[in-house]
Amino acid sequence: YRFNAYIVVFVCFCMKDTAAEVAGYADVAKRIIDLAVFGAAQNRSYRRLADFTDAIGSRVSGSQSLEMAIKYMHNAMSQDGLDVHLEPVKIPHWVRGKESAEMIMPRSKNLAMLGLGSSVGTPPEGIKAEVLVVQSFDELKLRASEAAGKIVVFNQPFVSYGETVAYRAFGASEAAKVGAVATLIRSITPFSVNSPHTGWQDYQAGVNRIPTACITVEDAELMWRLAQRGQKIVVRLTMEAKTLPDADSFNTVAEIKGWEHPEQVVLLSGHLDSWDVGQGAMDDGGGAMISWEVLSLIKDLGLRPRRTLRTVLWTAEEQGGVGAQQYFNLHKVNLNNFDLVMESDLGTFTPVALQFTGSDAARKVMEEVVKLLAPINTTKLESHGEGTDISPWLEAGVPGASLHVEDSRYFWFHHSEGDTMTVQDPAEMNLCSALWAVVAYVVADLQDMLPR
Amino acid sequence: YRFNAYIVVFVCFCMKDTAAEVAGYADVAKRIIDLAVFGAAQNRSYRRLADFTDAIGSRVSGSQSLEMAIKYMHNAMSQDGLDVHLEPVKIPHWVRGKESAEMIMPRSKNLAMLGLGSSVGTPPEGIKAEVLVVQSFDELKLRASEAAGKIVVFNQPFVSYGETVAYRAFGASEAAKVGAVATLIRSITPFSVNSPHTGWQDYQAGVNRIPTACITVEDAELMWRLAQRGQKIVVRLTMEAKTLPDADSFNTVAEIKGWEHPEQVVLLSGHLDSWDVGQGAMDDGGGAMISWEVLSLIKDLGLRPRRTLRTVLWTAEEQGGVGAQQYFNLHKVNLNNFDLVMESDLGTFTPVALQFTGSDAARKVMEEVVKLLAPINTTKLESHGEGTDISPWLEAGVPGASLHVEDSRYFWFHHSEGDTMTVQDPAEMNLCSALWAVVAYVVADLQDMLPR
């Protein structure tokens, strides 16, 4: 009993101590914010993003553009005076080739489409087949006897990305199990101007691999209405898609070494690859640029934290976090030296909160840290943070943080030709950079690592 | 002095009389609204629009689809028990053919594009030229000496459709005057998912005719940023576009004859043609369907007004109100028998108001009429109503009315592949039909025609 009381007193003392220690960073936080939002660095992350994406364009796993993008960033961050190196990764190399879909019956109509990543192609003359339109996996099961030899069109409503993406990921194998010859999946988006949205899909082991592509919300709804009226629908799908041998690529790593504990690391990240449409400005050029911007801001201010600030620009995130998994495998031996891993991969619009995953004790520290963001009114700490690329670390117990932004339009553009600089705003990116930099710098400079 | 007083008394007496007369239609207005919004006709105009646009698709002036559309509507309205006839019109026949645009320098990128209506084509190998990007006609004038031999890209900001559409309409001739070989116009839209928006354009007499197409907001902004950085941009534009001899077409006319004054007419209208992209559901399938729906509702209720209710589905509106102008030319001899001309061509979303053009005396009557719409909360009368297709009548002094709907997203989809049934809502169309029917029926049944 008395022993417990001692512990409580001790914990309270420590927390009070940490609160005071973090509060001591108010001035430096203000300097970082001023530089990023109002000072010489204003709009820099936006300009860098525009220069980069305008020069390179999209950069899908395995492409020459991705190679160029990595060289570009290696060069640009080196010229920025940072310590940069590349860490080799083998990555998937799927190529789209020429592709098209056309409704032939009840009338001729071109269907805007994008083959899904990892899909097999069709024979050169395409696959011409009658269509079965379903609204859910359940409906597919109920109508399994109608599916043999057909192209299954999934016209599932959009509920949320996390829930609805299952149709893109697993639609082909589910349809193949009941004898379908191809699938067309309604794009995973709440909004459309007849825009197809691509993405990765997963064939299930032991199931026949059939070609699969996304079509637009509009065309999926059209075919559903035609089917409801009992009209026979015939579509021809032609895809040259194929998977080549794995390609050589790299995670791009830049850092400012810590002065006291260089082996201890606060890791900032975004992914450099994108889909092969649009410019990959939002997904995830913005996340990559603000993670670089943090190092620039700290350097510009002549700061150097106790621990190392490390920016990693992942490769082949879109194929299932390939570069990030490789990085984890190589570096998990130093798990105990990773203080905090941070990822921005949900856009760099107006920041709403920092999402944090970690122990209650670590959360208490982070609650103090986000108070330093009062000048930009983003002092909210949310209680889960997940991201494809940092999840291995979180699962291993390392504290993690993700950037939560106003993302109501994120999925309108996601994985489509609409993911371009046009959706980005320099003032919003300034706020993201400021938030990202204050959190990373302060955590990297505290006396102690975050408690596990 | 006393004479004036007599007039005032007389006018007051008349107005009071009219107010009472219009108020007497409250019950019949309620019956129309109930049938359209809650009763057996609920969602009928939406279903008819879906059946029609799903079956026909887009239907540009001169196309076989437009011919099919006119036959379809003649047949459908006849089967609905209406008196239907066709009135011949010669219409423009411009065909798009194959077309593409590609940025070649500083890197290779496909540019989503749509040739503009009436544009000439390019040589078969296309036009390959350096690009001059300008943001306004003023900038083009200032930089006239740079334009010779170039493809001029207009990256004008979107202010409003009415203002900004000048770039689509006149961009080619303005650029040709300073020696440009082709123009690419940023699509006239406040929002984009890399979506090109086509439309008509006008060559100026005596000016060299150069090919012209719209590109996306995203690509116009991209080329503007590249140009700002001093980078040389080269584009290849290839268009098979050409104008064929005028084609035969028809305005489609259906009516319910008035029992007392069959020669006097309340005219309801929308246009049946569309651009050759999307389904033309919003522009202007919806306007056509609610104008048909009015006749169906009146017939279903066993009503027959004093004057004739006439629905006209114009042809070739998109080429400059060609069918409507022809109709005016033929029927203006009976100008004095046209009581009110109505047009819906800005969408059939939630109705906001009736826009009215006419004398103060006529407005006083219309203010009473819209009070009958209290059950659906659309009693607002606005003070200008314009539309391409009814403007000749308005200019000749005939009272006119247009449907004003919540149109914040109208230009997001306008003249693009995004103009489909997906943007339409059955409940919203019910409200439009109810408003349209109450106004048309009551005006057609009042003792007197609207005062000029």
Interface residues (C-beta under 8 A of the other chain):
Chain A: A50 D51 D54 A55 I56 G57 P106 R107 K109 A112 F191 S192 V193 N194 S195 V217 E218 E221 L222 R225 L226 R229 G278 Q279 W412 F413 S416 E417 G418 T420 M421 T422
Chain B: A50 D51 D54 A55 I56 G57 P106 R107 K109 A112 F191 S192 V193 N194 S195 V217 E218 E221 L222 R225 L226 R229 G278 Q279 W412 F413 S416 E417 G418 T420 M421 T422
